[in-house]
Amino acid sequence: MYLNDDMQLPQGYMSTKNEKDTVDDIISKHLHVEPDWLNRNVSGFRKVDSSTAEVTYTIMMPEILGAEKSGDFFSYQEIERLDEYYEQLLSRRPL
């Protein structure tokens, strides 16, 4: 699992951009990987408050040494605490 330098999942807000451009920007900010090369799937959707909704994507990629611009990849055993919502999403997908 990729976490940024603050040990958080990457995130971004979509305001004037479309979904693809927003996700591509997040990928490009954190990884040295062409966004169109990655297979992305919507794995969750929740309403955060009256004006904000969160869409969670799961993106699988092979291990590529030096793919990170910042942050790092971690095994699930190395991550001390993850929001229960994300734990539920991850438990639904095959490893």
C-alpha positions as CSV (number, residue, x, y, z in Angstrom):
1,M,0.0,0.0,0.0
2,Y,1.3,3.4,-0.9
3,L,1.4,6.2,1.7
4,N,2.6,9.7,1.3
5,D,5.4,11.3,3.4
6,D,2.8,12.0,6.1
7,M,1.9,8.3,6.3
8,Q,-1.5,9.1,4.7
9,L,-3.3,7.8,1.7
10,P,-2.9,10.2,-1.3
11,Q,-6.0,12.4,-1.9
12,G,-7.2,15.3,-3.9
13,Y,-10.2,17.4,-4.5
14,M,-12.1,17.4,-7.8
15,S,-13.5,20.8,-8.5
16,T,-13.1,22.1,-12.1
17,K,-11.4,18.9,-13.4
18,N,-13.0,15.7,-14.4
19,E,-12.4,12.4,-12.5
20,K,-9.7,11.1,-14.8
21,D,-7.6,14.3,-14.7
22,T,-8.0,14.5,-10.9
23,V,-6.8,10.9,-10.3
24,D,-4.0,11.3,-13.0
25,D,-2.8,14.4,-11.1
26,I,-2.7,12.5,-7.8
27,I,-0.8,9.6,-9.4
28,S,1.7,11.9,-11.1
29,K,2.3,13.9,-7.9
30,H,3.4,10.7,-6.1
31,L,4.7,8.2,-8.6
32,H,7.1,8.0,-11.6
33,V,4.5,6.0,-13.5
34,E,2.3,6.9,-16.5
35,P,-1.2,7.1,-15.0
36,D,-2.9,5.6,-18.1
37,W,-0.7,2.5,-17.5
38,L,-2.4,1.7,-14.2
39,N,-5.7,-0.2,-13.8
40,R,-7.9,1.8,-11.4
41,N,-11.2,0.7,-9.9
42,V,-13.7,2.5,-7.7
43,S,-13.7,0.6,-4.5
44,G,-15.8,2.9,-2.3
45,F,-18.0,5.9,-2.1
46,R,-19.2,7.8,1.0
47,K,-20.7,11.1,1.9
48,V,-18.3,13.0,4.2
49,D,-20.6,16.0,4.9
50,S,-23.4,18.0,3.3
51,S,-21.2,19.2,0.5
52,T,-18.4,16.6,0.2
53,A,-18.4,13.1,-1.1
54,E,-15.4,10.7,-1.2
55,V,-14.6,8.3,-3.9
56,T,-12.0,5.7,-3.1
57,Y,-10.0,4.1,-5.9
58,T,-7.9,1.0,-5.7
59,I,-5.0,0.9,-8.1
60,M,-2.9,-2.2,-8.5
61,M,0.6,-2.1,-10.0
62,P,3.6,-4.4,-10.0
63,E,6.5,-3.6,-7.8
64,I,8.7,-1.1,-9.5
65,L,11.9,0.0,-7.8
66,G,12.1,3.7,-7.5
67,A,8.5,4.3,-8.6
68,E,7.9,6.7,-5.7
69,K,8.5,10.5,-6.0
70,S,7.7,10.8,-2.4
71,G,6.3,8.5,0.3
72,D,6.7,4.8,0.1
73,F,5.0,1.4,-0.3
74,F,4.2,-0.6,2.8
75,S,2.9,-4.1,3.6
76,Y,-0.3,-4.2,5.6
77,Q,1.7,-5.6,8.5
78,E,3.9,-2.4,8.5
79,I,0.9,0.0,8.8
80,E,0.1,0.7,12.4
81,R,-3.3,2.3,12.0
82,L,-5.6,2.7,9.1
83,D,-9.1,4.2,9.1
84,E,-11.7,1.5,9.6
85,Y,-13.5,2.5,6.4
86,Y,-10.3,1.8,4.3
87,E,-9.7,-1.4,6.2
88,Q,-13.2,-2.6,5.2
89,L,-12.5,-1.7,1.5
90,L,-9.2,-3.5,1.5
91,S,-10.7,-6.6,3.1
92,R,-13.2,-6.9,0.2
93,R,-10.5,-7.3,-2.5
94,P,-8.4,-10.3,-3.2
95,L,-4.7,-10.0,-2.3
